[in-house]
Amino acid sequence: MGKPSAPDAPDPQETSAAQTGTSVATALANTMLGNVNQIGADGSTLNYDQTGTYSFTDPYTGMTYDIPTFTATTSLSDAAQGIYDTNQITQQNLASLGADQSAFLQDYMSQPFSYGVGEHEAWAGGLYDSINGDNLAQQQSQLETRLANQGVVPGSAAYDAAMKNLYSGQQTSRDQFMLDSYNTGMNTALTNRTQPLNEIIGLMSGTQVATPTYSQNTPSQIATTDNAGLINNAYNQDMQAYQNQMSGYNGIMGGLFGLGKAAIMASDRRLKKDISLVRSGDLNVYEYRYIWEPDTAPLRRGYMAQEVLEKFPHAVRRFGEFFAVDYSKLEAV
């Protein structure tokens, strides 16, 4: 039995590389478990595809890892894609129609409104006059008759004031008629603008394509193996075993060294090196050195305990797992 050797301590970079590699592999495995392609009830799909990689270099160990990158793509079913395409075209047409109607309304509203000026004012005034012209002549005739009965003659101040009041009220009615006509035109223009927009929006409200929804995928996660802990635990166990072996080794060596005073020598072959036969006989004599002695130490001479045990067992003592020879019970060498 030679002197126990202490276990080599783990290399920090190798330990870190083992742990990082395991962590990266575990993360990739969990990512792959989560990237589950799905098909919706309407045939729409959600697909995960690897679309590239990027390199990650561990700043401590210098190890480089190729990390895959993924792209999630949602695809509509044929029916949903058709509705979506139609909606896009409708949206464009709606925007164009809205722009046209807005331009028309803006142009319509930009026309200045002043009584007696503009095509609308002329048209509305003419319409009013055609409707109320006969009525105005009748009202004037009735007023003249009433004034004559009162003794008010044409050219008098009272006559002029009465006629002024008649035509002033007539002008007020005419102005109000033109204003009402203008407001009616504005409301009609607004209706003409909003009606097609409302119709298109109403048609679109029942044909919208909603974003497909898929079930939430929650796979079980793979736990990262603690490689660094395993390596360190193995080292600690080896170190504990080494310390136990050293304790036993030191105890045996200490006990064997103490036997020399009683002419009992550690003669176990397992404790010797550089063994050579010196003389053959009932007991062979050998030269040797103990395994703990340097190669330059003087050679010793003696028996091998295993050979003595076969012929003179009474001269052999057992010390732990090793044998020693009591030279006092044998002839001197």
Rosetta blueprint (number, residue, H / E / L):
1 M L
2 G L
3 K L
4 P L
5 S L
6 A L
7 P L
8 D L
9 A L
10 P L
11 D L
12 P H
13 Q H
14 E H
15 T H
16 S H
17 A H
18 A H
19 Q H
20 T H
21 G H
22 T H
23 S H
24 V H
25 A H
26 T H
27 A H
28 L H
29 A H
30 N H
31 T H
32 M H
33 L H
34 G H
35 N L
36 V L
37 N L
38 Q E
39 I E
40 G L
41 A L
42 D L
43 G L
44 S L
45 T E
46 L E
47 N E
48 Y E
49 D E
50 Q E
51 T E
52 G E
53 T E
54 Y E
55 S E
56 F E
57 T E
58 D L
59 P L
60 Y L
61 T L
62 G L
63 M L
64 T E
65 Y E
66 D E
67 I E
68 P E
69 T E
70 F E
71 T E
72 A E
73 T E
74 T E
75 S E
76 L L
77 S L
78 D H
79 A H
80 A H
81 Q H
82 G H
83 I H
84 Y H
85 D H
86 T H
87 N H
88 Q H
89 I H
90 T H
91 Q H
92 Q H
93 N H
94 L H
95 A H
96 S H
97 L H
98 G H
99 A H
100 D H
101 Q H
102 S H
103 A H
104 F H
105 L H
106 Q H
107 D H
108 Y H
109 M H
110 S L
111 Q L
112 P L
113 F L
114 S E
115 Y L
116 G L
117 V E
118 G L
119 E H
120 H H
121 E H
122 A H
123 W H
124 A H
125 G H
126 G H
127 L H
128 Y H
129 D H
130 S H
131 I H
132 N H
133 G H
134 D H
135 N H
136 L H
137 A H
138 Q H
139 Q H
140 Q H
141 S H
142 Q H
143 L H
144 E H
145 T H
146 R H
147 L H
148 A H
149 N H
150 Q L
151 G L
152 V L
153 V L
154 P L
155 G L
156 S L
157 A H
158 A H
159 Y H
160 D H
161 A H
162 A H
163 M H
164 K H
165 N H
166 L H
167 Y H
168 S H
169 G H
170 Q H
171 Q H
172 T H
173 S H
174 R H
175 D H
176 Q H
177 F H
178 M H
179 L H
180 D H
181 S H
182 Y H
183 N H
184 T H
185 G H
186 M H
187 N H
188 T H
189 A H
190 L H
191 T H
192 N H
193 R H
194 T H
195 Q H
196 P H
197 L H
198 N H
199 E H
200 I H
201 I H
202 G H
203 L H
204 M H
205 S H
206 G L
207 T L
208 Q L
209 V L
210 A L
211 T L
212 P L
213 T L
214 Y L
215 S L
216 Q L
217 N L
218 T L
219 P L
220 S L
221 Q L
222 I L
223 A L
224 T L
225 T L
226 D L
227 N H
228 A H
229 G H
230 L H
231 I H
232 N H
233 N H
234 A H
235 Y H
236 N H
237 Q H
238 D H
239 M H
240 Q H
241 A H
242 Y H
243 Q H
244 N H
245 Q H
246 M H
247 S H
248 G H
249 Y H
250 N H
251 G H
252 I H
253 M H
254 G H
255 G H
256 L H
257 F H
258 G H
259 L H
260 G H
261 K H
262 A H
263 A L
264 I E
265 M E
266 A E
267 S L
268 D L
269 R H
270 R H
271 L H
272 K E
273 K E
274 D E
275 I E
276 S E
277 L E
278 V E
279 R E
280 S L
281 G L
282 D L
283 L L
284 N L
285 V E
286 Y E
287 E E
288 Y E
289 R E
290 Y E
291 I L
292 W L
293 E L
294 P L
295 D L
296 T L
297 A L
298 P L
299 L L
300 R E
301 R E
302 G E
303 Y L
304 M L
305 A H
306 Q H
307 E H
308 V H
309 L H
310 E H
311 K H
312 F L
313 P H
314 H H
315 A H
316 V E
317 R E
318 R E
319 F E
320 G L
321 E L
322 F E
323 F E
324 A E
325 V E
326 D E
327 Y H
328 S H
329 K H
330 L L
331 E L
332 A L
333 V L
